[in-house]
């Protein structure tokens, strides 16, 4: 069964197709390709597995490919320039389309290249990791990392379509499945308490890659993401809620060196820290704090930050986060399971308690 959702952005609305055996089927690509030139951007891990299927679906187009090294540590401006080198060497014009085949790093880099090449060309997201399928492929956030901060260079650029073939999860390492589940849990924590309760029951099935459970979790996650993006495309309000745990998590990723911790692992810890701070502020009950931590642990994720990061290192790295406004750190915090807010109005001493406890 193919499930199709829509990200409702007026004349820039686009579909999210979710199902099996989609990669090699031209029906999911053709309506969203306006020219004849298509550049597939993938990486050294995904390309040997799935590139041939996508090229089969795109038979008849002028195809080119860029294969990037795999890993968060390669999400840099230097590696990103390889996409432009190929576009220019192949004389791709303004009506070309980029196809991002891979996880979040590939999607972010290809999308950012599409946003910049000739001041903006089309692209299609074909995410192959659970984390990319439920989060980074939807919403139009693109970019690269800087040594001082994650995703600090980028643009908002919406795809023409998102094609999610759940069969690609069959080749995903267990660690990557757990990392993707962090973003799934996030939706339950910030806005969907019924989904959170469902996840508490289904977590073992999800980790075992039960097809029906995964498809349901992906659809529910994408529906949540699509609704938030449609209401606040440029993150001027409620879209910031999607960053639960991310300010803490980005500090871990940056502090430990990009690639040492997976994004979902760092976000899992970050959500535990956000829940702990919310509890210390008296906004979240201890029972709900524990429910959040227990579900994150059940997903196979760490719940405590690396011992190498001192509280001061956390503070320094969080101070350059994108959510800092007028010099004040803003965090996504919880008032209950499914109830969240973005605020800079909290007791910094309580934040120090959370960081020092960790």
C-alpha positions as CSV (number, residue, x, y, z in Angstrom):
1,X,0.0,0.0,0.0
2,X,1.3,3.5,-1.0
3,X,0.5,6.2,1.5
4,X,0.7,9.8,0.2
5,X,0.7,12.9,2.4
6,X,1.0,16.6,1.3
7,X,3.0,19.4,2.7
8,X,0.5,22.2,2.2
9,X,2.6,25.2,1.1
10,X,0.3,26.7,-1.5
11,X,1.8,26.7,-5.0
12,X,4.9,25.1,-3.5
13,X,3.0,22.2,-2.0
14,X,4.6,18.8,-2.5
15,X,3.7,15.1,-1.8
16,X,5.4,12.6,0.5
17,X,5.0,9.1,-0.9
18,X,5.5,6.2,1.5
19,X,5.6,2.6,0.5
20,X,7.6,-0.4,-0.7
21,X,9.3,-0.8,-4.1
22,X,9.2,2.8,-5.0
23,X,12.8,3.4,-5.9
24,X,12.8,1.9,-9.4
25,X,9.2,3.1,-10.4
26,X,9.3,6.2,-12.7
27,X,5.7,7.1,-11.7
28,X,6.9,8.7,-8.5
29,X,9.6,10.9,-10.1
30,X,8.3,12.0,-13.5
31,X,5.5,14.4,-12.4
32,X,8.1,16.4,-10.4
33,X,10.9,16.7,-13.1
34,X,10.4,19.7,-15.3
35,X,13.5,19.4,-17.5
36,X,15.6,16.6,-19.1
37,X,18.7,16.9,-16.9
38,X,18.9,15.0,-13.6
39,X,21.8,14.8,-11.2
40,X,21.7,12.0,-8.6
41,X,23.6,12.9,-5.4
42,X,24.4,9.9,-3.2
43,X,27.2,8.5,-1.1
44,X,29.7,5.7,-1.1
45,X,27.5,3.5,1.2
46,X,24.1,4.0,-0.4
47,X,25.1,4.2,-4.1
48,X,26.2,0.5,-4.4
49,X,22.9,-0.6,-2.9
50,X,20.3,1.6,-4.6
51,X,21.7,3.9,-7.3
52,X,21.0,1.4,-10.1
53,X,17.3,1.3,-9.1
54,X,16.9,5.0,-9.2
55,X,18.8,5.3,-12.5
56,X,16.4,2.7,-13.9
57,X,13.4,4.8,-12.9
58,X,15.0,7.8,-14.6
59,X,15.7,6.1,-18.0
60,X,15.4,8.6,-20.8
61,X,16.7,11.6,-18.8
62,X,20.2,13.1,-19.2
63,X,21.7,11.6,-16.1
64,X,24.8,12.4,-14.1
65,X,25.9,11.3,-10.6
66,X,27.9,12.6,-7.7
67,X,29.0,10.1,-5.1
68,X,30.1,11.8,-1.9
69,X,32.0,10.2,1.1
70,X,29.7,8.9,3.8
71,X,29.6,10.5,7.2
72,X,28.7,13.7,9.1
73,X,32.3,14.7,9.1
74,X,32.1,15.3,5.4
75,X,29.1,17.7,5.6
76,X,31.4,20.6,4.7
77,X,31.6,23.4,2.2
78,X,34.7,21.7,0.6
79,X,32.8,18.4,-0.1
80,X,29.7,20.3,-1.0
81,X,31.5,22.0,-3.9
82,X,31.9,18.7,-5.6
83,X,28.2,18.9,-6.5
84,X,28.7,22.2,-8.3
85,X,31.8,20.9,-10.1
86,X,29.7,18.1,-11.6
87,X,26.7,20.3,-12.4
88,X,29.0,22.8,-14.3
89,X,31.1,20.1,-16.0
90,X,28.0,18.5,-17.3
91,X,26.5,21.9,-18.3
92,X,23.4,21.5,-16.3
93,X,20.9,24.3,-16.9
94,X,18.4,26.1,-14.6
95,X,15.6,23.5,-15.4
96,X,17.6,20.6,-14.1
97,X,16.6,18.5,-11.1
98,X,18.8,17.1,-8.3
99,X,17.8,13.8,-6.7
100,X,19.1,13.3,-3.1
101,X,19.6,9.5,-2.6
102,X,20.8,8.8,0.9
103,X,20.5,9.9,4.5
104,X,20.2,13.3,6.1
105,X,23.7,14.4,5.2
106,X,23.1,13.7,1.5
107,X,19.7,15.3,1.6
108,X,21.0,18.5,3.3
109,X,23.9,18.9,1.0
110,X,22.0,18.2,-2.2
111,X,19.2,20.4,-1.1
112,X,21.5,23.3,-0.3
113,X,23.3,22.9,-3.7
114,X,19.9,23.0,-5.4
115,X,19.0,26.2,-3.4
116,X,22.2,27.8,-4.6
117,X,22.9,26.5,-8.2
118,X,21.9,29.2,-10.6
119,X,20.0,30.8,-7.7
120,X,17.7,27.8,-7.3
121,X,16.8,24.6,-9.1
122,X,14.5,21.7,-8.3
123,X,15.3,18.7,-6.2
124,X,13.7,15.5,-5.0
125,X,14.3,13.8,-1.7
126,X,14.8,10.0,-1.7
127,X,15.7,9.3,1.9
128,X,17.2,5.9,2.8
129,X,17.6,6.1,6.6
130,X,14.8,6.2,9.1
131,X,16.0,9.5,10.5
132,X,15.9,11.2,7.1
133,X,12.6,9.6,6.3
134,X,10.8,10.9,9.4
135,X,12.6,14.3,9.7
136,X,15.3,15.8,7.6
137,X,13.8,15.0,4.1
138,X,10.6,17.0,4.9
139,X,10.5,20.7,5.4
140,X,13.1,22.3,3.2
141,X,15.9,22.8,5.7
142,X,19.2,22.4,3.9
143,X,22.8,23.1,4.8
144,X,26.3,22.1,5.9
145,X,28.2,22.2,9.1
146,X,30.9,24.6,10.3
147,X,33.6,23.6,12.8
148,X,32.0,25.9,15.4
149,X,28.4,24.8,14.9
150,X,26.2,22.3,13.2
151,X,24.0,23.4,10.2
152,X,25.1,27.0,10.6
153,X,25.4,27.5,6.8
154,X,22.3,26.8,4.7
155,X,19.0,27.8,3.3
156,X,15.3,26.9,3.3
157,X,14.6,25.2,0.0
158,X,11.6,22.9,-0.4
159,X,11.8,19.7,-2.4
160,X,9.4,19.0,-5.3
161,X,8.6,15.6,-3.7
162,X,9.7,13.1,-1.0
163,X,9.9,9.5,-2.1
164,X,10.2,7.1,0.9
165,X,10.8,3.5,0.0
166,X,10.7,1.6,3.3
167,X,12.5,-1.3,1.8
168,X,15.7,0.7,2.2
169,X,15.5,0.2,6.0
170,X,16.3,-3.5,5.4
171,X,20.0,-2.6,4.9
172,X,20.2,-0.1,7.7
173,X,22.5,-0.9,10.7
174,X,20.7,-1.3,14.0
175,X,22.5,1.8,15.4
176,X,21.0,3.9,12.5
177,X,17.5,2.5,13.2
178,X,17.8,3.6,16.9
179,X,19.0,7.0,15.8
180,X,16.0,7.4,13.6
181,X,13.7,6.5,16.4
182,X,14.9,9.5,18.4
183,X,13.2,11.8,15.9
184,X,10.1,9.6,15.9
185,X,9.9,9.9,19.7
186,X,10.3,13.6,19.4
187,X,6.9,14.0,17.7
188,X,5.2,12.3,20.6
189,X,6.9,14.4,23.1
190,X,6.3,17.8,21.5
191,X,2.7,17.4,20.2
192,X,1.2,13.9,19.9
193,X,0.7,12.2,23.3
194,X,-1.4,9.4,21.7
195,X,1.5,8.6,19.4
196,X,3.9,8.6,22.3
197,X,1.7,6.0,24.1
198,X,1.6,3.9,20.9
199,X,5.4,4.0,20.7
200,X,5.7,2.7,24.3
201,X,3.8,-0.4,23.2
202,X,5.4,-0.8,19.8
203,X,9.0,0.0,20.5
204,X,10.2,-3.6,20.4
205,X,8.4,-4.2,17.1
206,X,9.9,-1.1,15.6
207,X,13.4,-2.1,16.6
208,X,12.8,-5.5,15.1
209,X,11.8,-3.7,11.9
210,X,8.2,-4.9,11.8
211,X,7.1,-3.6,8.4
212,X,3.6,-2.5,9.4
213,X,4.8,-0.8,12.6
214,X,7.5,1.1,10.8
215,X,5.2,2.2,8.0
216,X,2.7,3.5,10.6
217,X,5.4,5.3,12.6
218,X,6.9,6.9,9.5
219,X,3.5,8.1,8.3
220,X,2.5,9.5,11.7
221,X,5.9,11.2,12.0
222,X,5.7,12.7,8.5
223,X,2.1,13.9,9.1
224,X,3.2,15.7,12.3
225,X,6.2,17.3,10.5
226,X,4.1,18.3,7.5
227,X,1.5,20.0,9.7
228,X,4.1,22.0,11.5
229,X,6.0,23.0,8.4
230,X,2.8,24.1,6.6
231,X,1.9,26.3,9.6
232,X,5.4,27.8,10.0
233,X,7.7,27.2,7.1
234,X,10.6,29.5,8.1
235,X,10.7,28.6,11.8
236,X,9.4,31.9,13.1
237,X,7.1,30.3,15.7
238,X,5.9,26.7,16.3
239,X,8.3,25.0,13.9
240,X,11.0,25.6,16.5
241,X,9.3,23.0,18.6
242,X,10.8,20.4,16.3
243,X,14.2,21.2,17.8
244,X,13.4,19.5,21.1
245,X,16.8,18.2,22.4
246,X,18.6,19.6,19.4
247,X,20.5,22.4,21.2
248,X,21.9,20.0,23.7
249,X,22.4,17.4,20.9
250,X,24.2,19.7,18.6
251,X,26.6,20.6,21.4
252,X,27.4,16.9,21.7
253,X,27.9,16.4,18.0
254,X,30.2,19.5,17.7
255,X,32.1,18.9,20.9
256,X,32.8,15.3,20.2
257,X,33.7,15.8,16.5
258,X,31.2,15.4,13.7
259,X,30.5,11.7,13.1
260,X,31.6,10.4,16.5
261,X,27.9,10.4,17.7
262,X,25.0,9.9,15.3
263,X,22.6,12.9,15.2
264,X,19.8,10.8,16.6
265,X,22.0,9.5,19.5
266,X,22.9,13.1,20.4
267,X,19.2,14.2,20.1
268,X,18.1,11.3,22.4
269,X,20.4,12.6,25.1
270,X,19.3,16.1,24.4
271,X,15.7,15.2,24.9
272,X,16.6,13.6,28.2
273,X,18.4,16.8,29.3
274,X,15.4,18.9,28.2
275,X,13.0,16.7,30.1
276,X,15.3,16.9,33.2
277,X,15.5,20.7,33.0
278,X,11.7,20.9,32.5
279,X,11.2,18.8,35.7
280,X,13.7,20.9,37.7
281,X,11.7,24.0,36.6
282,X,8.5,22.4,37.9
283,X,7.0,22.3,34.5
284,X,7.1,18.5,33.9
285,X,6.2,15.9,36.4
286,X,8.9,13.4,37.5
287,X,6.7,10.5,36.1
288,X,6.6,12.0,32.7
289,X,10.3,12.8,32.8
290,X,11.0,9.2,33.5
291,X,8.6,8.0,30.7
292,X,10.5,10.1,28.2
293,X,13.9,8.8,29.4
294,X,12.6,5.2,29.5
295,X,11.3,5.3,26.0
296,X,14.5,6.8,24.7
297,X,16.4,4.0,26.4
298,X,14.0,1.4,25.0
299,X,14.8,2.7,21.5
300,X,18.5,1.7,22.1
301,X,19.7,5.2,22.6
302,X,22.0,6.7,25.2
303,X,20.4,8.8,27.9
304,X,23.5,10.6,29.3
305,X,26.0,12.8,27.5
306,X,29.6,11.8,27.0
307,X,31.8,12.3,30.0
308,X,34.4,14.1,27.9
309,X,32.0,17.2,27.6
310,X,32.2,19.4,30.7
311,X,29.3,21.7,31.7
312,X,31.4,24.6,30.5
313,X,31.9,23.1,27.1
314,X,28.2,22.6,26.8
315,X,27.5,26.2,27.7
316,X,30.1,27.5,25.2
317,X,28.7,25.4,22.4
318,X,25.1,26.1,23.2
319,X,25.9,29.8,23.1
320,X,26.5,29.7,19.3
321,X,23.3,27.7,18.6
322,X,20.9,29.1,16.0
323,X,18.2,29.5,18.6
324,X,20.1,32.1,20.5
325,X,18.2,35.4,20.2
326,X,19.5,38.8,21.5
327,X,22.2,36.9,23.4
328,X,19.7,34.7,25.2
329,X,19.6,31.0,24.8
330,X,16.1,29.7,23.9
331,X,15.3,26.0,24.5
332,X,12.4,23.7,23.7
333,X,11.1,22.5,27.0
334,X,8.2,20.3,28.1
335,X,5.1,20.9,30.2
336,X,3.8,17.4,29.7
337,X,3.9,14.5,27.3
338,X,2.8,16.1,24.1
339,X,2.9,19.7,25.4
340,X,6.0,21.8,24.6
341,X,7.1,25.4,24.3
342,X,10.0,27.4,23.1
343,X,11.3,29.8,25.7
344,X,14.3,31.8,26.9
345,X,12.5,32.6,30.2
346,X,13.9,29.9,32.5
347,X,16.2,29.9,35.5
348,X,19.8,29.5,34.2
349,X,20.8,28.0,37.6
350,X,18.4,25.1,36.8
351,X,20.2,24.6,33.5
352,X,23.5,24.5,35.3
353,X,22.0,21.8,37.6
354,X,21.0,19.7,34.6
355,X,24.4,20.1,33.0
356,X,26.3,19.4,36.2
357,X,24.2,16.3,37.0
358,X,25.1,14.9,33.6
